[in-house]
Amino acid sequence: MTTSLQNLSDEMDATAPAWLRAWNHFWLAAIDPTGLGFMRILCGILVFYTTLTYSDDLLSYLGPHAWLDKTAQNHIRHEALVYFPENNWNEAPHTNNEDRGETVWSFFFHVDDPFWVVVAHIAILAVMLLFTVGLWTRVTSVLAWMGAMSYVQRLPTTNFGQDTMLIISMLYLMIGNSGAALSLDRWLELRRLRREQGGNANLALLPSWSANFAIRLLQVHFCIIYLASGSSKLLGAAWWNGTAMWLTLANYNFAPMRVGLYNELLYVLCRNEWLWQICMTSGAVFTLFTEISFVYLVWSRRWRPFMVLCSVLMHLGIGLIMGLSVFSL
């Protein structure tokens, strides 16, 4: 299949107009799959860690008498009204009695016995570990994604942005051949080639069009997320008057306000109005600029390093100031 798609791509390059050749090259050019393999390792470590954290008091999350128990979950799945947003900003969301329940699936909807909950949890962790090290990646990537989705769909009350980002990343890593490099699959392939062909074995890592396709999907989706996040901020007055940054910096539940040096910094800001205004306004402008401008400036070779640096700094700030370290990673 890869060969036929590559041949089709070559034929299009020979006969298609320039804009179509550029589009075709953007999505289907064969690239070194090492970058996608590196993404698999990082994503696998994070999803394994977040899933592992459920192990502490596991049944309070997934057991039959969990915080969101089976009765409440079944009501949400089958009976709860579904609300639809209006096209007009001034109108409230609407619903009708025919729109009930949610179309979601989780393995844990069908597991009640505490013993099997623990067994399923351990099995999913094992699959995620295999996905991280890249063993049987074509299969374990799908199973790991399904396992992660089972936690997200079963635990909507604890679902957060980091879960959504990991699910999105795992979906594209499942589409691309993320096990072609930096993986046990690659190591086993090399060992097989050496055993079968000896010194004549071609051990070069072949370029992959699916790696490029998966990375492009990630890049485009990342831009869409940024644009949606930045444009939605414009709907709130706090981002226009500069107080949004202060609401973040002075939030006791997230900000490191137990650290004396951090508190001293806040006191300095509060005692100097002009400094407070400069810091809050520049922080809001920087965030809005990064999220809204990223979608078009990052594709420019000249602007790309600067926009990537802005993105890294923004997420570093999220991790340090808001305490959302896993989400920031």
C-alpha positions as CSV (number, residue, x, y, z in Angstrom):
1,M,0.0,0.0,0.0
2,T,2.8,2.4,0.8
3,T,4.5,1.7,-2.5
4,S,1.3,2.3,-4.5
5,L,0.6,5.5,-2.7
6,Q,4.1,6.7,-3.3
7,N,3.8,5.8,-7.0
8,L,0.6,7.7,-7.2
9,S,2.2,10.7,-5.5
10,D,5.1,10.6,-8.1
11,E,2.6,10.5,-11.0
12,M,0.8,13.5,-9.6
13,D,4.0,15.4,-9.2
14,A,4.8,14.8,-12.9
15,T,1.5,16.0,-14.3
16,A,-0.3,18.2,-11.7
17,P,-0.1,22.0,-11.5
18,A,2.3,23.6,-9.0
19,W,-0.3,24.3,-6.3
20,L,-1.5,20.7,-6.3
21,R,2.1,19.4,-6.2
22,A,2.8,21.6,-3.2
23,W,-0.4,20.3,-1.5
24,N,0.6,16.7,-2.3
25,H,4.1,17.2,-1.0
26,F,2.8,18.8,2.2
27,W,0.8,15.8,3.2
28,L,2.4,12.8,1.5
29,A,6.2,13.5,1.2
30,A,8.2,10.7,2.7
31,I,10.3,11.7,5.7
32,D,12.5,10.2,8.4
33,P,10.1,8.6,11.0
34,T,12.4,9.2,13.9
35,G,10.5,12.4,14.9
36,L,7.2,10.5,15.1
37,G,8.9,7.8,17.1
38,F,10.2,10.4,19.6
39,M,6.7,11.8,19.9
40,R,5.4,8.3,20.6
41,I,7.9,7.9,23.5
42,L,7.0,11.2,25.1
43,C,3.2,10.7,24.7
44,G,3.4,7.2,25.9
45,I,5.3,8.3,29.1
46,L,2.7,10.9,29.9
47,V,-0.4,8.7,29.2
48,F,1.2,5.9,31.2
49,Y,1.8,8.3,34.1
50,T,-1.6,9.8,34.1
51,T,-3.3,6.4,34.0
52,L,-1.0,5.1,36.7
53,T,-2.2,7.9,39.1
54,Y,-5.6,6.3,39.1
55,S,-4.0,3.3,40.9
56,D,-4.2,5.1,44.2
57,D,-7.7,4.4,45.4
58,L,-8.7,2.9,42.0
59,L,-12.2,1.8,43.0
60,S,-13.2,5.3,44.0
61,Y,-12.8,6.2,40.4
62,L,-13.9,3.1,38.6
63,G,-15.7,0.8,41.1
64,P,-19.4,0.2,41.2
65,H,-19.7,2.7,44.2
66,A,-17.3,5.3,42.8
67,W,-17.7,9.0,43.1
68,L,-19.6,8.9,39.8
69,D,-21.3,5.6,40.5
70,K,-23.0,3.3,38.0
71,T,-26.5,4.7,38.6
72,A,-25.4,8.3,38.0
73,Q,-23.3,7.2,35.0
74,N,-26.2,5.3,33.4
75,H,-28.4,8.4,33.9
76,I,-25.9,10.5,32.1
77,R,-25.5,8.0,29.3
78,H,-29.2,7.2,28.7
79,E,-31.5,9.8,30.3
80,A,-29.8,13.2,30.7
81,L,-31.0,16.0,28.4
82,V,-28.6,17.2,25.7
83,Y,-28.3,20.9,25.3
84,F,-27.5,22.6,22.0
85,P,-25.9,26.0,21.7
86,E,-27.8,28.7,19.8
87,N,-26.4,30.6,16.8
88,N,-27.3,33.8,18.4
89,W,-25.1,35.0,21.2
90,N,-28.0,36.5,23.2
91,E,-30.1,33.3,23.3
92,A,-29.7,30.5,25.9
93,P,-29.0,26.9,24.8
94,H,-32.0,24.8,24.0
95,T,-33.1,21.2,24.3
96,N,-36.0,19.0,23.8
97,N,-37.2,15.8,25.4
98,E,-36.1,13.7,22.5
99,D,-32.4,14.5,22.9
100,R,-31.3,12.4,25.7
101,G,-28.1,10.6,26.7
102,E,-24.6,10.6,25.3
103,T,-23.0,8.4,22.6
104,V,-19.9,7.3,24.6
105,W,-18.2,4.0,25.2
106,S,-15.9,2.7,27.9
107,F,-14.8,-0.7,28.9
108,F,-15.5,0.2,32.5
109,F,-19.2,0.6,31.8
110,H,-19.4,-3.1,31.6
111,V,-17.1,-4.1,34.5
112,D,-18.6,-4.1,38.0
113,D,-16.5,-6.6,39.9
114,P,-13.6,-4.9,41.8
115,F,-11.3,-7.7,41.0
116,W,-11.8,-7.4,37.2
117,V,-11.6,-3.6,37.5
118,V,-8.1,-4.0,38.9
119,V,-7.2,-6.6,36.3
120,A,-8.4,-4.4,33.4
121,H,-6.4,-1.4,34.9
122,I,-3.2,-3.4,35.0
123,A,-3.8,-4.8,31.5
124,I,-4.3,-1.3,30.1
125,L,-1.1,0.0,31.9
126,A,0.8,-3.0,30.3
127,V,-0.5,-2.1,26.9
128,M,0.5,1.6,27.3
129,L,4.0,0.5,28.4
130,L,4.3,-1.7,25.3
131,F,3.1,1.3,23.2
132,T,5.7,3.5,24.8
133,V,8.6,1.2,24.1
134,G,7.3,0.5,20.6
135,L,6.5,-3.2,20.7
136,W,3.8,-4.5,18.3
137,T,3.1,-0.8,17.8
138,R,0.5,-1.1,15.1
139,V,-1.7,-3.1,17.6
140,T,-0.7,-1.6,20.9
141,S,-1.2,2.0,19.6
142,V,-4.9,1.2,18.9
143,L,-5.3,-0.7,22.2
144,A,-3.6,2.0,24.2
145,W,-5.9,4.7,22.6
146,M,-9.0,2.6,23.4
147,G,-7.8,2.1,27.0
148,A,-7.1,5.9,27.5
149,M,-10.6,6.6,26.0
150,S,-12.2,4.2,28.5
151,Y,-10.9,6.3,31.4
152,V,-11.9,9.6,29.8
153,Q,-15.4,8.4,29.0
154,R,-15.9,6.8,32.4
155,L,-14.6,9.7,34.4
156,P,-16.0,12.9,32.9
157,T,-15.9,14.6,36.3
158,T,-12.1,14.3,36.4
159,N,-11.5,14.9,32.7
160,F,-9.1,17.8,32.0
161,G,-7.3,19.4,29.0
162,Q,-4.3,17.1,29.4
163,D,-6.6,14.0,28.8
164,T,-8.0,15.6,25.6
165,M,-4.5,16.5,24.3
166,L,-3.2,13.0,25.0
167,I,-6.2,11.4,23.3
168,I,-5.7,13.6,20.2
169,S,-1.9,12.8,20.1
170,M,-2.5,9.1,20.5
171,L,-5.0,9.1,17.6
172,Y,-2.5,10.5,15.2
173,L,0.3,8.3,16.5
174,M,-2.0,5.4,15.8
175,I,-2.6,6.6,12.2
176,G,1.1,7.1,11.4
177,N,3.8,4.4,11.7
178,S,5.1,5.6,15.0
179,G,6.9,2.3,15.7
180,A,9.2,2.6,12.7
181,A,12.0,4.2,14.7
182,L,13.2,4.4,18.3
183,S,11.2,1.2,19.1
184,L,11.6,-2.4,19.9
185,D,9.8,-3.2,16.6
186,R,12.7,-1.5,14.8
187,W,15.3,-3.4,17.0
188,L,13.6,-6.7,16.2
189,E,13.5,-5.9,12.5
190,L,17.2,-5.1,12.4
191,R,18.0,-8.3,14.3
192,R,15.9,-10.3,11.8
193,L,17.6,-8.7,8.8
194,R,21.1,-9.4,10.2
195,R,20.2,-13.0,10.8
196,E,18.7,-13.5,7.4
197,Q,21.0,-11.5,5.2
198,G,24.2,-11.1,7.3
199,G,26.6,-8.5,6.1
200,N,24.5,-7.8,3.0
201,A,21.5,-6.5,5.0
202,N,20.2,-3.0,4.2
203,L,19.8,-1.5,7.7
204,A,18.9,2.0,6.5
205,L,15.8,3.5,8.0
206,L,13.4,4.0,5.1
207,P,11.5,7.3,4.8
208,S,7.8,7.1,5.6
209,W,4.9,9.0,4.1
210,S,2.6,8.0,6.9
211,A,4.9,9.6,9.4
212,N,4.7,12.9,7.5
213,F,0.9,12.5,7.2
214,A,0.5,12.0,11.0
215,I,2.8,14.9,11.9
216,R,0.9,17.2,9.5
217,L,-2.3,16.2,11.2
218,L,-0.9,17.0,14.6
219,Q,0.5,20.3,13.4
220,V,-2.8,21.4,11.8
221,H,-4.8,20.3,14.8
222,F,-2.4,22.1,17.1
223,C,-3.0,25.3,15.2
224,I,-6.8,24.9,15.3
225,I,-6.6,24.3,19.1
226,Y,-4.6,27.5,19.6
227,L,-6.9,29.6,17.3
228,A,-10.0,28.3,19.1
229,S,-8.4,29.0,22.5
230,G,-7.2,32.5,21.6
231,S,-10.4,33.6,19.9
232,S,-12.6,32.3,22.7
233,K,-10.5,34.4,25.1
234,L,-11.7,37.5,23.2
235,L,-15.2,36.8,24.4
236,G,-14.3,37.5,28.0
237,A,-13.8,41.0,29.4
238,A,-10.8,39.8,31.6
239,W,-8.6,39.5,28.5
240,W,-9.5,43.0,27.3
241,N,-8.9,44.8,30.6
242,G,-5.8,42.8,31.6
243,T,-7.1,41.2,34.7
244,A,-7.0,37.6,33.3
245,M,-3.3,37.3,34.1
246,W,-3.9,38.5,37.7
247,L,-6.7,36.0,38.2
248,T,-4.2,33.3,37.3
249,L,-1.3,34.6,39.3
250,A,-3.3,35.1,42.5
251,N,-5.3,31.9,42.3
252,Y,-4.5,30.0,45.6
253,N,-5.6,26.7,44.2
254,F,-3.1,26.7,41.3
255,A,-0.5,29.4,41.7
256,P,2.5,28.6,44.1
257,M,1.3,31.1,46.7
258,R,2.8,29.0,49.5
259,V,6.3,30.0,48.2
260,G,7.5,33.1,50.0
261,L,9.5,34.5,47.1
262,Y,6.4,34.2,44.9
263,N,4.3,36.1,47.4
264,E,6.9,38.8,47.6
265,L,6.7,39.2,43.9
266,L,2.9,39.6,44.0
267,Y,3.3,42.2,46.8
268,V,5.7,44.2,44.7
269,L,3.3,44.2,41.8
270,C,0.4,45.3,44.0
271,R,2.4,48.2,45.5
272,N,3.4,49.6,42.0
273,E,0.3,50.2,39.9
274,W,2.4,51.1,36.7
275,L,4.4,47.9,37.1
276,W,1.2,45.9,37.6
277,Q,-0.4,47.4,34.5
278,I,2.7,46.7,32.4
279,C,3.0,43.0,33.6
280,M,-0.7,42.2,33.3
281,T,-1.2,43.8,30.0
282,S,1.9,42.4,28.4
283,G,1.1,39.0,29.7
284,A,-2.4,39.1,28.2
285,V,-1.1,40.5,24.9
286,F,1.6,37.9,24.7
287,T,-0.9,35.0,25.3
288,L,-3.4,36.3,22.7
289,F,-0.7,37.0,20.2
290,T,0.8,33.5,20.5
291,E,-2.5,31.6,20.3
292,I,-4.1,33.7,17.6
293,S,-1.1,34.4,15.4
294,F,0.5,30.9,15.7
295,V,-1.9,29.5,13.1
296,Y,-0.5,31.5,10.2
297,L,3.0,32.7,11.4
298,V,4.3,29.3,12.3
299,W,4.2,28.2,8.6
300,S,6.7,31.0,7.7
301,R,10.3,29.9,7.9
302,R,11.3,33.3,9.2
303,W,8.7,33.4,12.0
304,R,8.7,29.7,12.9
305,P,11.5,29.7,15.5
306,F,10.0,32.8,17.2
307,M,6.5,31.3,17.4
308,V,7.8,28.0,18.7
309,L,9.7,29.8,21.3
310,C,6.6,31.8,22.3
311,S,4.6,28.5,22.6
312,V,7.3,26.9,24.7
313,L,7.5,30.0,27.0
314,M,3.7,30.1,27.4
315,H,3.4,26.4,28.3
316,L,6.4,26.8,30.7
317,G,4.6,29.6,32.4
318,I,1.5,27.4,32.6
319,G,3.5,24.6,34.3
320,L,5.3,26.9,36.8
321,I,2.6,29.4,37.7
322,M,-0.6,27.3,37.4
323,G,0.9,24.1,38.6
324,L,-0.5,22.2,35.5
325,S,2.8,20.4,34.9
326,V,1.4,17.4,32.9
327,F,-0.9,19.6,30.8
328,S,2.1,21.9,30.1
329,L,4.2,19.0,29.0
